Amino acid sequence: MADFRHYRIGQVVPSSNVTMETEIPAILRARHDIEPERFTFHSSRMRMTRVTPEQLEAMDADSDRCALELSDAQVDVLGYACLVAIMSMGLGYHRASEKRLHRQMLDNGAPAPVVTSAGALVHGLKTLKASKVALVAPYMLPLTQTVVAYLEHEGIEVIDYEALEIPDNLEVAAHDPKLLPGIARRLDYTRADAVVLSACVQMPSLAAIEEAEQLLGRPVVSAAVCTAHQMLRALGLNAIAPGAGYLLSGAYADSPLPPFLAP
């Protein structure tokens, strides 16, 4: 019988999110044939049904409770699975969120590294040395512009973007990922170093990442792919996963973590 290393993956997710608990497991389980690990997945939920500033702020306030609950399960890494909730709280907020949630777990005697999808997207793009990007987001235009401003504050120029303007979070999850490569192709991506196919962990895109890379001729990531990459590095594992695009191809398997990430 094979001797596998076992890891518990904790996720803080919006109550209406039905994608992060499918895409992150799919990415990590794709490693089963190449790496000696097995993962289990554990979630705590924050109430949110519509992607509005008011619901996002109320939801983020609930993230401390979720981190405390997941520390009771002694997870090995914690992922905060709502990109725009973090970005709507202010420029650079992912750093404060990651440190605060880590403190919650530390105070409960079960510290674990904390990864936010917002911070992971920033770090994933910087790992690719992508200073110019084009992106697709499901949000209403003002929230999409918030995402653009957040990335640009981090030194990443957004040269073009598409706001799909889907306000209901379950409708975001129902968006067909097969449509995303064609949507991305409409963008002015020729000057982009990379394309963000889904700047949202609720909008599914994993099935379209490698097709989009072939179509667009450059690295393509999503918030979920970047989150998986940073989770693996936070666990001290090589960040490789078949079928998840160039960032997880092995070219950045041992890339360093951002200095503020909680140990």
MOJO-V580391 format. One record per residue. N is the residue number from 1. PSI is psi in radians with two decimals (NA if undefined). Layout:
N/PSI  N/PSI
//
This chain:
1/2.34  2/2.54  3/1.72  4/2.57  5/2.40  6/2.37  7/2.46  8/2.13  9/2.04  10/2.46  11/2.29  12/2.01  13/2.60  14/2.61  15/-0.47  16/0.10  17/2.18  18/0.18  19/-0.73  20/-0.50  21/0.03  22/-0.75  23/-0.76  24/-0.84  25/-0.68  26/-0.73  27/-0.83  28/-0.60  29/-0.34  30/-0.26  31/-0.19  32/-0.57  33/-0.16  34/-0.26  35/2.59  36/1.05  37/2.76  38/2.58  39/2.52  40/2.75  41/2.32  42/2.29  43/2.66  44/2.52  45/2.52  46/2.38  47/2.17  48/2.24  49/-0.52  50/2.44  51/1.38  52/2.70  53/-0.66  54/-0.81  55/-0.60  56/-0.72  57/-0.78  58/-0.68  59/-0.79  60/-0.60  61/-0.39  62/-0.10  63/-0.48  64/-0.76  65/-0.76  66/-0.74  67/-0.70  68/-0.77  69/-0.76  70/-0.48  71/-0.48  72/-0.54  73/-0.03  74/0.93  75/2.72  76/-0.40  77/2.58  78/2.26  79/2.22  80/1.92  81/1.02  82/1.78  83/-0.86  84/-0.41  85/-0.71  86/-0.85  87/-0.51  88/-0.16  89/-0.04  90/2.68  91/2.32  92/0.16  93/-0.39  94/-0.56  95/-0.79  96/-0.71  97/-0.81  98/-0.73  99/-0.69  100/-0.78  101/-0.64  102/-0.70  103/-0.68  104/-0.78  105/-0.70  106/-0.77  107/-0.39  108/0.10  109/0.26  110/1.11  111/2.53  112/2.65  113/2.52  114/2.25  115/2.22  116/2.54  117/-0.53  118/-0.88  119/-0.64  120/-0.65  121/-0.80  122/-0.86  123/-0.66  124/-0.74  125/-0.67  126/-0.58  127/-0.67  128/-0.08  129/0.68  130/1.70  131/-0.27  132/2.27  133/2.80  134/2.61  135/2.75  136/2.31  137/2.57  138/-0.12  139/2.90  140/2.77  141/-0.79  142/-0.69  143/-0.63  144/-0.70  145/-0.53  146/-0.74  147/-0.78  148/-0.82  149/-0.65  150/-0.83  151/-0.72  152/-0.58  153/-0.50  154/0.12  155/0.29  156/1.97  157/2.24  158/1.85  159/-0.36  160/2.68  161/2.78  162/2.12  163/1.99  164/-0.26  165/1.04  166/1.85  167/-0.52  168/2.23  169/-0.56  170/-0.56  171/-0.58  172/-0.79  173/-0.46  174/-0.07  175/2.30  176/2.03  177/-0.38  178/-0.36  179/-0.34  180/-0.74  181/-0.71  182/-0.68  183/-0.79  184/-0.59  185/-0.39  186/-0.27  187/2.79  188/1.44  189/-0.03  190/-0.46  191/0.01  192/2.49  193/-0.41  194/2.84  195/2.32  196/1.86  197/-0.50  198/1.84  199/0.82  200/2.26  201/-0.12  202/-0.46  203/1.96  204/2.44  205/-0.17  206/-0.73  207/-0.28  208/-0.05  209/-0.91  210/-0.57  211/-0.75  212/-0.65  213/-0.72  214/-0.71  215/-0.71  216/-0.31  217/0.57  218/2.90  219/2.44  220/2.28  221/2.99  222/2.94  223/-0.64  224/-0.76  225/-0.78  226/-0.65  227/-0.77  228/-0.73  229/-0.84  230/-0.58  231/-0.81  232/-0.74  233/-0.64  234/-0.49  235/-0.07  236/0.34  237/2.66  238/2.27  239/1.45  240/2.35  241/2.08  242/2.47  243/0.17  244/0.29  245/-3.13  246/-0.64  247/-0.60  248/0.33  249/-0.28  250/-0.27  251/-0.42  252/0.62  253/-0.61  254/0.49  255/2.57  256/2.70  257/2.76  258/2.57  259/-0.42  260/-0.13  261/2.26  262/2.40  263/NA
//
